[in-house]
């Protein structure tokens, strides 16, 4: 069995692996190929760059696997803090990962639609927008997970509470995608807070992990409280 510190460091590895691939299709590839308001040019770009477009579908699906592993490792770490909140956090991110996978599937539909020979090109932009909205829904659940995870960090004795506070602020930012136009208007602020919070978590996990002695102390305290 892995020690708490080793498990924490491994979670940092999977967080790093998940980061860039998760946004490859929705942000990077579509940003290169979509011409806003021009369905014909967008359709041409998708067909002319089919290998790139398919990569934008495949790699984010791999990222879902990384994300699930990252979430499972954190679930194992924070079960000694508050089992109920920890289980809720896991349920939230499982739904979030399902939406993340669904967004990748919907992302692929414009290519399949065009290759099937359909000529209503405005539908291509509609399908891309549906993919965006599905990814926005994922961001809402990811944000709620960050809030719950931040709370668990604050209540823990084996990690800096400031990281938990930052992560909660980060999560509230992503949850503004409940109203996508508003979230888009404040995205620079969301991105800054997210960068600080998530990079702080990543670095701490990779470099320090968690304090194993305090983790075991909190585990014993939880066991004693449950038995009382």
N, C-alpha and C positions, 0 to 999 in steps of 0.2 A: 504494500500500500504506500502511496505517496504521502510524504509529510505535508502539513498545511503550507509550509513555505514553498515546497516544490510544486504543489498544486497551484498556488498563486502565480508562481513564475510561468508555469505552463499556460495558465489562463491569459497571461500577457502575450505569450507567443501567438495564441489563437486570435486574440484581439488584433494583433498586428497583421496577421494573415487575412482577417476578415475585412479590414478597413477599406483599402482601395478597390478590391474586386467588387464589393457590394454596390458601388456607385458607377461601375464601369459602363454598363449599358445605358442606364437612365441619364447619366450626366455627361460622360465623356463621349461615347459613341453617338448618341442622339444629338449632342451639341455640335458634333462635326458634320452630321448628315442632314439634320432637319433645317429647312428654310422656312421660317415662320410665315404663315399665310400663303405659301406657295406649295400646293399639294403635288403639282407636276414635277417641280425640281426636287422635292423631297423623295418622291417615288423613284425618280431617276437615280438619285444618290444611293438609295437603299439597294436597288438592283445592281448598280455598278460596283458596289462595295459589299457584296454578299458575304465573303469570308469575314470581314471585319464585323459586319452586323451579327453574324452567328457567334462570333467570339463574345460580343456584347451580351448575348443570351447565355452562353455556357458558363463563363467565368463567374457571374453573379450567383449562379446556382451552386457552384463550388463554395462560394462565400457563405451560403446558407448553412452548409455543413460545418464550416469553421465557426459560424455564429452559434450554432446549437452546441458545439463542443465547448466553446467559451462560456456560454450560459450555464451548461451543466457543471463545469468546474467551479464557477462562482456559486452555484446552488449548493454544492458540497461544502464550500468554504463557509457560507453564511448560515447554514442550518443551525449553528450553535448560538446564533444571535436571537432570532425570532422565527420559529418554524412556520408559523402561519403566514407572515409577510413574505418569507422566503419562498414558500410554495406558491403564493399568489404571483410573485415576481416570475417564477418559472413558467406558470400558466400564461402570463401576459406575453412573455417573449416567445413562447411556442406559437401563439397566435400571430405574433409579429413576424416570425420566420416563415410561417405559412403564407402570409401576405407578401413577404419579400420574394418567395418563390413564385407566387401567382403573378406578381408584377413582371418577373422575367418571362413567364409564359406569354402573358398578354403582349409584352414587348416584341415577341417574335411574330405575332399575328399579322402585322403589316406586310412582312416579307412573304408569308404564306398566301396572303390575300392577293398580292401582286403576281406571284408565280402561278396562281390558279387562273389568271387571265381576266380578273375583274377590272373594269375600266372606270368605276366611280372613284376617282382619285381622292376626293374629299374624305372618303372613308378612311384613307390612310392616316390623315391627321387626326381623325376621330379616334382611331385605335391607339395612336400614340398618346393622345390625351387621357384615354382610359388607363393606359399603362402608368402614366404619371400619377393619376389619382390613386391607383392601387399602391404605388410606392409611397405616396403621401400618407395613406392609411397605415402602412408599415411604420412610417416615422412616428405616428401618434403612439402606437404601441411600444415602439422602441423608447420614446420619451417617457412613457409611464414606467417602463422597466427601469430606466435610469433614475427616476424619482424614488422608486422602491429600493433599488440597489443603494442609492445614496443614503436613504434612511437607515438601511442595515449597516452601512459603513459608520454612520454617525453613532449608532447604538453599539457598535463593536468596541472592543478594547484592544484590538490587535492591528488597527490601521488608523492613519491620521484622519480625524474628523473633518478637517478642511476639505479633503478630497470628496467626502460624502456630500458636503454642502455644495461644492462646485458641481457635482454630478446631478444633484437635485435641480439646480438652476439650469443646467444643460437640458435635463429632461423636460422642464417646463417650456423651454424654448422650442423643442421639437413638437411638443403637444399643441403649439399654436397652429400646426397644420390641420387642426380641426376647421380652421378658416384659412384655406390656402392663399387667397389674395393678401390677407394680413401677414401671414408667415413670409410670403415672398417679399413684401415691403420691408420687413425687418430682418431679412436673411443675413445681412452682414453682421448684425449683432448676434444672431443665433450661431453663426459660424465661429465667431470669436470665442464665445462662451464654450461652445462645444469643443473647439480646439484646445482650450486651456484645460477643461475638465477631463476630457477623454485622453489627452496626451499625458496629463498628470497621473491618471490611473494606470495608463500603459507603462510609463517609466517606473512608477512605484512598484508595480507588480514584477516587472522584469528585473529591476535592480535589487529591491529589498524583499519582495514577497510580502509575507505577513509575519508577525511575531508569534512563533509557534508556541512558546511557553504561555503567552496570554491566550492564545486560541484554545489550548487544552484547559486552562483555568476557566474560561467562559463555557466550555463544553461541560466541565464538571459542575459548574454553578447551575447550568440549565438542567442537568440530570437531577441534581439535588432538589431544585425547585419543582420539577415535574413529579418527583417521588413524594414530595411533602403533602 
